[in-house]
Structure formats: structure tokens, C-alpha cells
Amino acid sequence: MITRSTGRRPGPLAAAVVFAIGMAGTTLPTPLYGLYRRELGLSQLMVTVVFAAYALGVIAVLLLAGNVSDEVGRRPVLLVALGLSAVSALCFVDEGGLPLLLLGRVLSGFAAGLFSGAATAAVLELARPGGEAWAGFAATAANMGGLGCGPLLAGVLAQYAPWPLKLPFLVYLVLLAVATVLVIRVLPETVATPGRPSPPRPGRLVPPPEVRGVFVPSAVAAFAGFSLLGLFTAVAPSFVGQTLGVHNLAVSGAVVFTVFLGSTAGQALSGRLGVRRALPAGCLVLVAGLLLVGASLAVRSLPLLVGGAVCGGFGQGLAFRAGLTAVGAAAPPTHRGGTISAFFLAAYVGISLPVVGVGALTVPLGLRGAGLTFAGCVVVVAVVVGVYVLRRPPSEGGGGTAAS
């Protein structure tokens, strides 16, 4: 049983702030990978493997504990996620080499998987009657805004403050303390009768037959869009430094921030366009963004890379929220949780496997050639999905909000 917020309590805003702080930690190392490469002697492939460890952690939580906050309550799960985020940050503060980096990223993935479900649900459930649309956008903005602010914060601190590999995580630990106070002192519990969690077991993530016509193109579009996000959060700083010759870490963090800013804007507009227009439009705008990214690498242009980040992020946001809305509306209630979990699973496979492929391609092709190959492959996927949904658009349906 779920309770709803009534009155003008700060609960939804506080939950959104906790969500944003939690997600910021997952991208905090992004502009620092170049420093880790030099300090630890990592290859570009190993950097992408370190990044992908995060996605594996998210996928594991989605498979094993995606519904745990429905059983034990939102606040306990948020507190566990904050604790995991703190331990992850301490792994980076210790600077203990590759094993601790991998452990820190996996723990960060665990935290992100818990935040995605529990924090999104808390924001929506604490909304006042009639404020569901605002709450949905608040969850979206907190999710993508937090992901974007992580590299921006780390880049500025690493460039202009001392201890570039320690201070960003020490500052983040302070933010986590603030979020913990908000959960304990401000957020009410929205699960009326929380109990004990059931034993972890993989969910049944095969969508029912009546959903597959909507699910397949929507999930493939999510895969393509999250591939772009993965590219920017894993290797864009290397592109900026090695290919474009810009070595300012604050600039690297700002470039990554722009792709998430574009995604937030796209998700905000998606609800106004409706699913039938937003899903194909998002795929085609994503294609335009990828072409700009490819052009930026071909001619070594930072402005083109920023333009590609904004444009590609905008298309990803349009398509992702539209696809999630379509899938959630098409799924029967008895299969909705598993179907949506399968949708997120496709998205997080998109944020990990292609990026590792880019890292592997850097060995024979170099960073620039690998980036161009990646952009070309994802362009093909996005074009195919965009043309398909133009010819066979999904039906309009009810709600659905985006989450990472």
C-alpha cells in the first residue's frame, strides 16, 4: 500500500535533491579518468572497463532487487544507497589502484540501481494531487541533472583546487551527509506497511507477446541513446584531451554536462509532443547529434563536439521518455514491472557494451578512429528505429517517467 502526499510539504523537492546527489556520484570520476590513466598506467580499454563495471552493478540490482523498496519502504533503500555511495567515494579517496577503482564503480552501480527505483517512486508518491506531471519532470530533472552535475563538479575541482583525485570525492561525501539528513529528517515514508524483503531472485524480464511490437523499437532506441551517454561519460574527456588538444578538466566536465542537459530538455518536451511524434523525432535528432560528434572528431572541433552533445542528448531524452511511456502504457498490470525492468536493462546494456567496444577499437584504430566507427554504428541503429516507428508509430498511452 502506498500513501500520497497532501499539502505543501517539502517532501517531493527533498526527494529530488537526494536523487540528484545520489546520481551525481555515479559520474563524478568521468573527467578524472585521464589522471588515473597517467597515475596507474591504464590503457583506454581498461578505462572503459572500469566505467562499464558501474553498468554491471546497476544491471545486477535491477535483476535481483528492482522491487525491494516496494517491500521494505523507500527511506531504508535510499539510506542503503547513500551508504553504498559513501563507500564508493572512499574507494576513490584511498587511490589504492585498479582493484579499488573497480570496486568503487561496482558499488556506485549498486547505489544507482537502488536510487533509480526508490527515489523516482518517492518523488512521484510525495507529489500533491494534481502535481503528478510536475513530479514526473522533477524525477527526470533530478536523474539527468545529477548525472550531468557530477562531471562538472569534479572537473572544476580537479582543475582549480588542490588534490584533484581526492577533493571531488571528499566534497561529495559532504553532499551525501546532507542527503542523509534530508532522508532521516524531512522525507516521510510512502510505503504504508513496510516489511522484510523477499529473497533476491532474478525477475522475469521477458515482455509478454502483446507488448513486443512496442517494446522492441522502444528498447532499441533506448539502447542507442544510452550508448551516446556512455560514450560521453566514459571516453569524451579522452576525446577532448587527446583528439581535440584541450586539457582543461573543467572543460571536459562541462562537455559531459551538456549531453545530460540536452537529455533533460528533451525529456521535458517529450510529454508535450506525445509518444507518436517524440519517439521517431528523438531517434532522428539523435542521428543528427551523432553526425555532429563524428564531424567534431573528423575536423577536430570542440564547438562541434558540444553541439553534438546537446543535440544528441536532446534526441536521447525525447526518445527515451517516449519509449518508456509507450512500454509502460502497453504492458498489462501483471507484467508492467518486469517489462519496464527489461526496458531499463536494454538501456544499461547500451551504456556499457558499446563503450567497451570503443575501448577495444582504440588498439587498432586509435581513439579518433574508434569514435568515428562508434558514431557510424549507432547512427545506423537509430536510423533503422526512427524509420520503423515513423511507419508503425506506437499508440499514445498514459504516464511514465524517465529514470536512469
C-alpha positions as a Markdown table, in Angstrom:
| # | Residue | x | y | z |
|---|---|---|---|---|
| 1 | Met | 0.0 | 0.0 | 0.0 |
| 2 | Ile | 1.3 | 3.5 | -1.0 |
| 3 | Thr | 0.4 | 6.7 | 0.7 |
| 4 | Arg | 0.2 | 10.0 | -1.1 |
| 5 | Ser | 1.4 | 13.5 | -0.1 |
| 6 | Thr | -1.2 | 16.1 | 0.7 |
| 7 | Gly | -0.5 | 19.7 | 1.5 |
| 8 | Arg | 2.6 | 21.7 | 0.9 |
| 9 | Arg | 5.3 | 19.6 | 2.4 |
| 10 | Pro | 8.9 | 19.8 | 1.1 |
| 11 | Gly | 8.9 | 16.0 | 0.5 |
| 12 | Pro | 8.9 | 15.9 | -3.3 |
| 13 | Leu | 11.6 | 18.6 | -3.6 |
| 14 | Ala | 13.7 | 17.0 | -0.9 |
| 15 | Ala | 13.4 | 13.6 | -2.6 |
| 16 | Ala | 14.5 | 15.1 | -5.9 |
| 17 | Val | 17.6 | 16.7 | -4.2 |
| 18 | Val | 18.5 | 13.3 | -2.7 |
| 19 | Phe | 18.1 | 11.7 | -6.1 |
| 20 | Ala | 20.3 | 14.3 | -7.8 |
| 21 | Ile | 23.0 | 14.0 | -5.2 |
| 22 | Gly | 22.9 | 10.2 | -5.4 |
| 23 | Met | 23.2 | 10.2 | -9.2 |
| 24 | Ala | 26.0 | 12.8 | -9.3 |
| 25 | Gly | 28.3 | 10.4 | -7.6 |
| 26 | Thr | 28.0 | 7.9 | -10.5 |
| 27 | Thr | 29.6 | 10.3 | -13.0 |
| 28 | Leu | 32.0 | 12.1 | -10.6 |
| 29 | Pro | 35.1 | 10.1 | -11.9 |
| 30 | Thr | 34.4 | 11.0 | -15.6 |
| 31 | Pro | 36.8 | 13.9 | -16.1 |
| 32 | Leu | 39.4 | 12.2 | -13.9 |
| 33 | Tyr | 40.0 | 9.1 | -16.0 |
| 34 | Gly | 42.9 | 10.8 | -17.8 |
| 35 | Leu | 44.6 | 11.4 | -14.5 |
| 36 | Tyr | 44.0 | 7.8 | -13.5 |
| 37 | Arg | 45.4 | 6.6 | -16.8 |
| 38 | Arg | 48.7 | 8.5 | -16.2 |
| 39 | Glu | 48.9 | 7.6 | -12.5 |
| 40 | Leu | 48.1 | 3.9 | -12.8 |
| 41 | Gly | 49.3 | 3.3 | -16.4 |
| 42 | Leu | 45.8 | 2.2 | -17.6 |
| 43 | Ser | 45.0 | 1.7 | -21.3 |
| 44 | Gln | 41.9 | 3.2 | -22.9 |
| 45 | Leu | 40.3 | -0.2 | -23.0 |
| 46 | Met | 40.8 | -0.6 | -19.2 |
| 47 | Val | 39.4 | 2.8 | -18.6 |
| 48 | Thr | 36.2 | 1.8 | -20.4 |
| 49 | Val | 36.1 | -1.5 | -18.5 |
| 50 | Val | 36.3 | 0.5 | -15.2 |
| 51 | Phe | 33.4 | 2.6 | -16.5 |
| 52 | Ala | 31.4 | -0.5 | -17.6 |
| 53 | Ala | 31.8 | -2.0 | -14.1 |
| 54 | Tyr | 29.3 | 0.6 | -13.0 |
| 55 | Ala | 26.7 | -0.5 | -15.5 |
| 56 | Leu | 27.1 | -4.1 | -14.4 |
| 57 | Gly | 26.4 | -3.1 | -10.9 |
| 58 | Val | 23.2 | -1.3 | -12.0 |
| 59 | Ile | 22.1 | -4.3 | -14.1 |
| 60 | Ala | 22.7 | -6.7 | -11.1 |
| 61 | Val | 20.5 | -4.6 | -8.9 |
| 62 | Leu | 17.7 | -4.3 | -11.5 |
| 63 | Leu | 17.7 | -8.1 | -11.9 |
| 64 | Leu | 17.9 | -9.0 | -8.2 |
| 65 | Ala | 16.4 | -6.2 | -6.2 |
| 66 | Gly | 14.5 | -3.9 | -8.5 |
| 67 | Asn | 11.3 | -4.1 | -6.3 |
| 68 | Val | 12.9 | -4.1 | -2.9 |
| 69 | Ser | 11.7 | -0.5 | -2.0 |
| 70 | Asp | 8.1 | -1.7 | -2.5 |
| 71 | Glu | 8.7 | -4.2 | 0.2 |
| 72 | Val | 10.8 | -2.5 | 2.8 |
| 73 | Gly | 10.0 | 1.1 | 2.1 |
| 74 | Arg | 11.6 | 4.0 | 0.2 |
| 75 | Arg | 13.6 | 5.5 | 3.1 |
| 76 | Pro | 15.6 | 2.4 | 4.1 |
| 77 | Val | 16.5 | 1.8 | 0.5 |
| 78 | Leu | 17.6 | 5.4 | 0.0 |
| 79 | Leu | 19.8 | 5.2 | 3.1 |
| 80 | Val | 21.4 | 2.0 | 1.9 |
| 81 | Ala | 22.0 | 3.6 | -1.5 |
| 82 | Leu | 23.6 | 6.6 | 0.2 |
| 83 | Gly | 25.8 | 4.3 | 2.3 |
| 84 | Leu | 27.0 | 2.5 | -0.8 |
| 85 | Ser | 27.7 | 5.8 | -2.5 |
| 86 | Ala | 29.8 | 6.8 | 0.5 |
| 87 | Val | 31.8 | 3.6 | 0.4 |
| 88 | Ser | 32.3 | 4.0 | -3.3 |
| 89 | Ala | 33.6 | 7.5 | -2.8 |
| 90 | Leu | 36.0 | 6.3 | -0.1 |
| 91 | Cys | 37.4 | 3.7 | -2.6 |
| 92 | Phe | 38.4 | 6.7 | -4.8 |
| 93 | Val | 39.7 | 8.8 | -2.0 |
| 94 | Asp | 42.0 | 5.9 | -1.0 |
| 95 | Glu | 43.6 | 5.8 | -4.5 |
| 96 | Gly | 44.5 | 2.2 | -3.9 |
| 97 | Gly | 44.9 | 1.2 | -7.6 |
| 98 | Leu | 42.8 | -0.6 | -10.1 |
| 99 | Pro | 41.1 | -3.1 | -7.8 |
| 100 | Leu | 39.7 | -0.2 | -5.7 |
| 101 | Leu | 38.6 | 1.7 | -8.8 |
| 102 | Leu | 36.7 | -1.3 | -10.0 |
| 103 | Leu | 35.2 | -1.9 | -6.6 |
| 104 | Gly | 34.2 | 1.8 | -6.3 |
| 105 | Arg | 32.5 | 1.7 | -9.7 |
| 106 | Val | 30.6 | -1.5 | -8.9 |
| 107 | Leu | 29.3 | -0.1 | -5.6 |
| 108 | Ser | 28.3 | 3.1 | -7.4 |
| 109 | Gly | 26.3 | 1.0 | -9.8 |
| 110 | Phe | 24.6 | -0.8 | -6.9 |
| 111 | Ala | 23.7 | 2.6 | -5.5 |
| 112 | Ala | 22.4 | 3.9 | -8.8 |
| 113 | Gly | 20.2 | 0.9 | -9.3 |
| 114 | Leu | 18.6 | 1.4 | -5.9 |
| 115 | Phe | 18.3 | 5.2 | -6.3 |
| 116 | Ser | 16.6 | 4.8 | -9.7 |
| 117 | Gly | 13.6 | 2.9 | -8.3 |
| 118 | Ala | 13.3 | 4.2 | -4.8 |
| 119 | Ala | 14.0 | 7.8 | -5.4 |
| 120 | Thr | 11.8 | 8.0 | -8.5 |
| 121 | Ala | 8.9 | 6.4 | -6.6 |
| 122 | Ala | 9.4 | 8.7 | -3.6 |
| 123 | Val | 9.3 | 11.8 | -5.8 |
| 124 | Leu | 6.1 | 10.7 | -7.5 |
| 125 | Glu | 4.4 | 9.5 | -4.4 |
| 126 | Leu | 5.1 | 12.6 | -2.4 |
| 127 | Ala | 3.5 | 14.8 | -5.1 |
| 128 | Arg | 0.3 | 16.6 | -4.2 |
| 129 | Pro | -2.9 | 15.6 | -6.0 |
| 130 | Gly | -2.8 | 17.2 | -9.5 |
| 131 | Gly | 1.0 | 17.6 | -9.3 |
| 132 | Glu | 1.9 | 14.3 | -10.9 |
| 133 | Ala | 3.2 | 15.8 | -14.1 |
| 134 | Trp | 5.5 | 18.2 | -12.2 |
| 135 | Ala | 6.7 | 15.3 | -10.1 |
| 136 | Gly | 7.5 | 13.3 | -13.2 |
| 137 | Phe | 9.6 | 16.0 | -14.6 |
| 138 | Ala | 11.2 | 16.6 | -11.2 |
| 139 | Ala | 12.3 | 13.0 | -11.1 |
| 140 | Thr | 13.6 | 13.3 | -14.7 |
| 141 | Ala | 15.5 | 16.5 | -14.0 |
| 142 | Ala | 17.0 | 15.1 | -10.7 |
| 143 | Asn | 18.1 | 12.0 | -12.5 |
| 144 | Met | 19.7 | 13.6 | -15.6 |
| 145 | Gly | 20.7 | 16.8 | -13.8 |
| 146 | Gly | 22.6 | 14.8 | -11.1 |
| 147 | Leu | 24.3 | 12.7 | -13.8 |
| 148 | Gly | 25.4 | 15.9 | -15.5 |
| 149 | Cys | 26.5 | 17.8 | -12.4 |
| 150 | Gly | 28.9 | 15.0 | -11.3 |
| 151 | Pro | 31.5 | 15.6 | -14.0 |
| 152 | Leu | 31.0 | 19.3 | -13.9 |
| 153 | Leu | 31.8 | 19.4 | -10.2 |
| 154 | Ala | 34.7 | 17.0 | -10.4 |
| 155 | Gly | 36.2 | 18.8 | -13.4 |
| 156 | Val | 36.1 | 22.3 | -11.8 |
| 157 | Leu | 37.6 | 21.0 | -8.5 |
| 158 | Ala | 40.3 | 18.9 | -10.2 |
| 159 | Gln | 41.3 | 21.8 | -12.4 |
| 160 | Tyr | 41.3 | 24.7 | -10.0 |
| 161 | Ala | 41.6 | 23.2 | -6.5 |
| 162 | Pro | 44.3 | 21.0 | -4.8 |
| 163 | Trp | 44.2 | 17.2 | -4.5 |
| 164 | Pro | 42.5 | 16.6 | -7.9 |
| 165 | Leu | 41.9 | 12.9 | -7.3 |
| 166 | Lys | 40.7 | 13.3 | -3.7 |
| 167 | Leu | 38.9 | 16.6 | -3.2 |
| 168 | Pro | 35.9 | 15.8 | -5.6 |
| 169 | Phe | 35.1 | 12.7 | -3.5 |
| 170 | Leu | 35.6 | 14.5 | -0.2 |
| 171 | Val | 33.2 | 17.2 | -1.3 |
| 172 | Tyr | 30.8 | 14.5 | -2.5 |
| 173 | Leu | 30.9 | 12.8 | 1.0 |
| 174 | Val | 29.7 | 16.1 | 2.5 |
| 175 | Leu | 26.8 | 16.2 | 0.0 |
| 176 | Leu | 26.0 | 12.6 | 0.9 |
| 177 | Ala | 25.8 | 13.7 | 4.5 |
| 178 | Val | 23.3 | 16.4 | 3.6 |
| 179 | Ala | 21.3 | 13.9 | 1.6 |
| 180 | Thr | 21.2 | 11.5 | 4.6 |
| 181 | Val | 19.9 | 14.3 | 6.9 |
| 182 | Leu | 17.2 | 15.0 | 4.3 |
| 183 | Val | 16.1 | 11.4 | 4.2 |
| 184 | Ile | 16.1 | 11.0 | 8.0 |
| 185 | Arg | 14.6 | 14.4 | 9.0 |
| 186 | Val | 12.5 | 15.5 | 6.0 |
| 187 | Leu | 11.3 | 12.6 | 3.9 |
| 188 | Pro | 8.2 | 10.8 | 5.1 |
| 189 | Glu | 7.8 | 7.1 | 4.3 |
| 190 | Thr | 5.3 | 6.5 | 1.4 |
| 191 | Val | 5.0 | 2.7 | 1.8 |
| 192 | Ala | 2.3 | 2.3 | 4.5 |
| 193 | Thr | 3.2 | -1.2 | 5.7 |
| 194 | Pro | 6.9 | -1.8 | 5.0 |
| 195 | Gly | 8.2 | -5.3 | 5.9 |
| 196 | Arg | 11.1 | -7.6 | 5.2 |
| 197 | Pro | 12.5 | -8.1 | 1.7 |
| 198 | Ser | 11.9 | -11.4 | -0.1 |
| 199 | Pro | 14.9 | -13.4 | -1.1 |
| 200 | Pro | 16.7 | -11.9 | -4.1 |
| 201 | Arg | 15.9 | -13.7 | -7.4 |
| 202 | Pro | 16.2 | -12.6 | -11.0 |
| 203 | Gly | 12.9 | -11.1 | -12.2 |
| 204 | Arg | 11.2 | -12.5 | -15.3 |
| 205 | Leu | 12.2 | -9.9 | -17.8 |
| 206 | Val | 10.7 | -11.3 | -21.0 |
| 207 | Pro | 7.9 | -8.9 | -22.1 |
| 208 | Pro | 4.6 | -10.5 | -22.9 |
| 209 | Pro | 3.7 | -11.1 | -26.6 |
| 210 | Glu | 1.2 | -8.3 | -26.8 |
| 211 | Val | 3.9 | -5.7 | -25.8 |
| 212 | Arg | 6.7 | -6.8 | -28.1 |
| 213 | Gly | 5.6 | -4.7 | -31.0 |
| 214 | Val | 6.1 | -1.5 | -28.9 |
| 215 | Phe | 8.8 | -2.9 | -26.7 |
| 216 | Val | 11.4 | -3.8 | -29.3 |
| 217 | Pro | 11.7 | -0.5 | -31.1 |
| 218 | Ser | 11.5 | 1.4 | -27.8 |
| 219 | Ala | 14.2 | -0.7 | -26.2 |
| 220 | Val | 16.5 | -0.5 | -29.2 |
| 221 | Ala | 16.0 | 3.3 | -29.2 |
| 222 | Ala | 16.9 | 3.4 | -25.5 |
| 223 | Phe | 20.0 | 1.2 | -26.3 |
| 224 | Ala | 21.1 | 3.7 | -28.9 |
| 225 | Gly | 20.5 | 6.7 | -26.8 |
| 226 | Phe | 22.3 | 5.3 | -23.8 |
| 227 | Ser | 25.2 | 4.3 | -26.0 |
| 228 | Leu | 25.7 | 8.0 | -26.6 |
| 229 | Leu | 25.5 | 8.8 | -22.9 |
| 230 | Gly | 28.0 | 6.0 | -22.2 |
| 231 | Leu | 30.4 | 7.4 | -24.8 |
| 232 | Phe | 30.4 | 10.9 | -23.3 |
| 233 | Thr | 30.7 | 9.7 | -19.7 |
| 234 | Ala | 33.4 | 7.1 | -20.4 |
| 235 | Val | 35.6 | 8.5 | -23.1 |
| 236 | Ala | 34.6 | 12.0 | -24.1 |
| 237 | Pro | 37.3 | 13.5 | -21.8 |
| 238 | Ser | 39.9 | 11.4 | -23.6 |
| 239 | Phe | 38.5 | 12.7 | -26.9 |
| 240 | Val | 38.7 | 16.3 | -25.6 |
| 241 | Gly | 42.3 | 15.9 | -24.4 |
| 242 | Gln | 43.9 | 13.5 | -27.0 |
| 243 | Thr | 42.0 | 14.3 | -30.2 |
| 244 | Leu | 41.0 | 18.0 | -29.7 |
| 245 | Gly | 44.0 | 19.0 | -27.6 |
| 246 | Val | 42.0 | 20.6 | -24.8 |
| 247 | His | 43.5 | 19.6 | -21.4 |
| 248 | Asn | 41.4 | 21.7 | -19.1 |
| 249 | Leu | 39.5 | 19.2 | -16.8 |
| 250 | Ala | 36.7 | 21.8 | -16.2 |
| 251 | Val | 36.1 | 22.0 | -19.9 |
| 252 | Ser | 35.9 | 18.2 | -20.1 |
| 253 | Gly | 33.4 | 18.1 | -17.3 |
| 254 | Ala | 31.3 | 20.8 | -18.9 |
| 255 | Val | 31.2 | 18.9 | -22.2 |
| 256 | Val | 29.8 | 15.9 | -20.5 |
| 257 | Phe | 27.4 | 18.1 | -18.6 |
| 258 | Thr | 25.9 | 19.4 | -21.8 |
| 259 | Val | 24.8 | 16.0 | -23.0 |
| 260 | Phe | 22.8 | 15.4 | -19.8 |
| 261 | Leu | 21.4 | 19.0 | -20.0 |
| 262 | Gly | 20.2 | 18.2 | -23.5 |
| 263 | Ser | 18.6 | 15.0 | -22.3 |
| 264 | Thr | 16.7 | 16.8 | -19.6 |
| 265 | Ala | 15.4 | 19.3 | -22.1 |
| 266 | Gly | 14.4 | 16.5 | -24.5 |
| 267 | Gln | 12.5 | 14.6 | -21.8 |
| 268 | Ala | 10.7 | 17.8 | -20.8 |
| 269 | Leu | 9.5 | 18.3 | -24.3 |
| 270 | Ser | 8.6 | 14.7 | -24.9 |
| 271 | Gly | 5.4 | 14.9 | -22.9 |
| 272 | Arg | 4.2 | 17.8 | -25.0 |
| 273 | Leu | 4.9 | 16.1 | -28.3 |
| 274 | Gly | 3.3 | 12.8 | -27.4 |
| 275 | Val | 4.7 | 9.3 | -27.9 |
| 276 | Arg | 3.8 | 9.0 | -31.6 |
| 277 | Arg | 5.8 | 12.0 | -32.5 |
| 278 | Ala | 8.5 | 12.1 | -29.8 |
| 279 | Leu | 9.9 | 8.6 | -30.4 |
| 280 | Pro | 10.7 | 8.9 | -34.1 |
| 281 | Ala | 11.7 | 12.6 | -33.7 |
| 282 | Gly | 14.1 | 11.6 | -30.8 |
| 283 | Cys | 15.8 | 8.9 | -33.0 |
| 284 | Leu | 16.3 | 11.4 | -35.8 |
| 285 | Val | 17.6 | 14.1 | -33.6 |
| 286 | Leu | 19.9 | 11.6 | -32.0 |
| 287 | Val | 21.2 | 10.8 | -35.5 |
| 288 | Ala | 21.9 | 14.5 | -36.1 |
| 289 | Gly | 23.8 | 14.7 | -32.8 |
| 290 | Leu | 25.9 | 11.6 | -33.6 |
| 291 | Leu | 26.8 | 13.1 | -37.0 |
| 292 | Leu | 27.9 | 16.3 | -35.3 |
| 293 | Val | 30.0 | 14.2 | -32.9 |
| 294 | Gly | 31.6 | 12.3 | -35.8 |
| 295 | Ala | 32.3 | 15.6 | -37.6 |
| 296 | Ser | 33.9 | 17.0 | -34.5 |
| 297 | Leu | 36.3 | 14.1 | -34.4 |
| 298 | Ala | 37.0 | 14.3 | -38.2 |
| 299 | Val | 37.8 | 18.0 | -38.2 |
| 300 | Arg | 39.0 | 18.2 | -34.5 |
| 301 | Ser | 36.4 | 20.9 | -33.4 |
| 302 | Leu | 35.4 | 21.4 | -29.8 |
| 303 | Pro | 32.3 | 23.5 | -30.7 |
| 304 | Leu | 31.0 | 20.7 | -33.0 |
| 305 | Leu | 31.5 | 18.2 | -30.1 |
| 306 | Val | 29.5 | 20.4 | -27.8 |
| 307 | Gly | 26.8 | 20.8 | -30.4 |
| 308 | Gly | 26.7 | 17.1 | -30.9 |
| 309 | Ala | 26.4 | 16.6 | -27.1 |
| 310 | Val | 23.4 | 19.0 | -26.8 |
| 311 | Cys | 21.7 | 17.7 | -30.0 |
| 312 | Gly | 22.3 | 14.0 | -29.2 |
| 313 | Gly | 21.3 | 14.4 | -25.6 |
| 314 | Phe | 18.1 | 16.1 | -26.7 |
| 315 | Gly | 17.3 | 13.3 | -29.1 |
| 316 | Gln | 18.1 | 10.7 | -26.4 |
| 317 | Gly | 15.8 | 12.4 | -23.9 |
| 318 | Leu | 12.9 | 12.7 | -26.4 |
| 319 | Ala | 13.2 | 9.0 | -27.5 |
| 320 | Phe | 13.8 | 7.6 | -24.0 |
| 321 | Arg | 10.9 | 9.2 | -22.2 |
| 322 | Ala | 8.6 | 8.4 | -25.2 |
| 323 | Gly | 9.7 | 4.8 | -25.3 |
| 324 | Leu | 9.3 | 4.3 | -21.6 |
| 325 | Thr | 5.8 | 5.9 | -21.7 |
| 326 | Ala | 4.8 | 3.6 | -24.6 |
| 327 | Val | 6.1 | 0.5 | -22.9 |
| 328 | Gly | 4.5 | 1.3 | -19.6 |
| 329 | Ala | 1.2 | 2.0 | -21.2 |
| 330 | Ala | 1.2 | -1.1 | -23.3 |
| 331 | Ala | 2.2 | -3.6 | -20.6 |
| 332 | Pro | -0.6 | -5.3 | -18.7 |
| 333 | Pro | -0.5 | -4.5 | -15.0 |
| 334 | Thr | 0.6 | -8.0 | -14.1 |
| 335 | His | 3.7 | -7.7 | -16.2 |
| 336 | Arg | 4.4 | -4.0 | -16.0 |
| 337 | Gly | 7.2 | -4.1 | -13.5 |
| 338 | Gly | 9.1 | -6.8 | -15.4 |
| 339 | Thr | 8.5 | -5.2 | -18.7 |
| 340 | Ile | 9.8 | -1.8 | -17.5 |
| 341 | Ser | 12.8 | -3.5 | -15.9 |
| 342 | Ala | 13.6 | -5.2 | -19.2 |
| 343 | Phe | 13.4 | -1.7 | -20.9 |
| 344 | Phe | 16.0 | -0.4 | -18.4 |
| 345 | Leu | 18.1 | -3.5 | -18.8 |
| 346 | Ala | 18.4 | -2.7 | -22.6 |
| 347 | Ala | 19.3 | 0.9 | -21.8 |
| 348 | Tyr | 22.1 | -0.1 | -19.4 |
| 349 | Val | 23.4 | -2.7 | -21.8 |
| 350 | Gly | 23.6 | 0.2 | -24.2 |
| 351 | Ile | 25.6 | 2.3 | -21.8 |
| 352 | Ser | 28.2 | -0.4 | -21.2 |
| 353 | Leu | 28.9 | -2.9 | -24.1 |
| 354 | Pro | 29.3 | -0.4 | -26.9 |
| 355 | Val | 31.7 | 1.8 | -24.8 |
| 356 | Val | 33.9 | -1.3 | -24.1 |
| 357 | Gly | 33.8 | -1.9 | -27.8 |
| 358 | Val | 35.2 | 1.7 | -28.4 |
| 359 | Gly | 37.9 | 1.0 | -25.9 |
| 360 | Ala | 38.9 | -2.2 | -27.8 |
| 361 | Leu | 38.8 | -0.5 | -31.1 |
| 362 | Thr | 41.3 | 2.1 | -29.9 |
| 363 | Val | 44.1 | -0.5 | -30.1 |
| 364 | Pro | 43.9 | -1.0 | -33.9 |
| 365 | Leu | 42.2 | 2.3 | -34.9 |
| 366 | Gly | 43.2 | 4.8 | -32.3 |
| 367 | Leu | 40.8 | 6.9 | -30.2 |
| 368 | Arg | 39.7 | 9.1 | -33.2 |
| 369 | Gly | 39.0 | 6.1 | -35.5 |
| 370 | Ala | 37.2 | 4.2 | -32.7 |
| 371 | Gly | 35.0 | 7.2 | -32.1 |
| 372 | Leu | 34.1 | 7.6 | -35.7 |
| 373 | Thr | 33.3 | 3.9 | -36.0 |
| 374 | Phe | 31.1 | 4.1 | -32.9 |
| 375 | Ala | 29.2 | 7.1 | -34.2 |
| 376 | Gly | 28.6 | 5.4 | -37.6 |
| 377 | Cys | 27.3 | 2.2 | -36.0 |
| 378 | Val | 24.9 | 4.0 | -33.6 |
| 379 | Val | 23.7 | 6.2 | -36.5 |
| 380 | Val | 22.6 | 3.1 | -38.4 |
| 381 | Val | 20.7 | 1.7 | -35.4 |
| 382 | Ala | 19.0 | 5.0 | -34.7 |
| 383 | Val | 18.0 | 5.5 | -38.4 |
| 384 | Val | 16.5 | 2.0 | -38.6 |
| 385 | Val | 14.5 | 2.5 | -35.4 |
| 386 | Gly | 13.4 | 6.0 | -36.4 |
| 387 | Val | 12.1 | 4.8 | -39.8 |
| 388 | Tyr | 10.4 | 1.9 | -38.2 |
| 389 | Val | 8.5 | 3.9 | -35.7 |
| 390 | Leu | 7.6 | 6.5 | -38.4 |
| 391 | Arg | 5.9 | 3.8 | -40.4 |
| 392 | Arg | 4.4 | 2.0 | -37.4 |
| 393 | Pro | 4.1 | 4.5 | -34.5 |
| 394 | Pro | 3.3 | 3.2 | -31.1 |
| 395 | Ser | -0.1 | 4.1 | -29.7 |
| 396 | Glu | -0.5 | 7.0 | -27.3 |
| 397 | Gly | -0.7 | 5.9 | -23.6 |
| 398 | Gly | -0.7 | 7.0 | -20.1 |
| 399 | Gly | 2.1 | 8.1 | -17.8 |
| 400 | Gly | 5.6 | 7.1 | -17.5 |
| 401 | Thr | 8.6 | 9.0 | -16.4 |
| 402 | Ala | 12.2 | 8.7 | -17.2 |
| 403 | Ala | 14.8 | 7.5 | -14.9 |
| 404 | Ser | 18.4 | 6.5 | -15.4 |
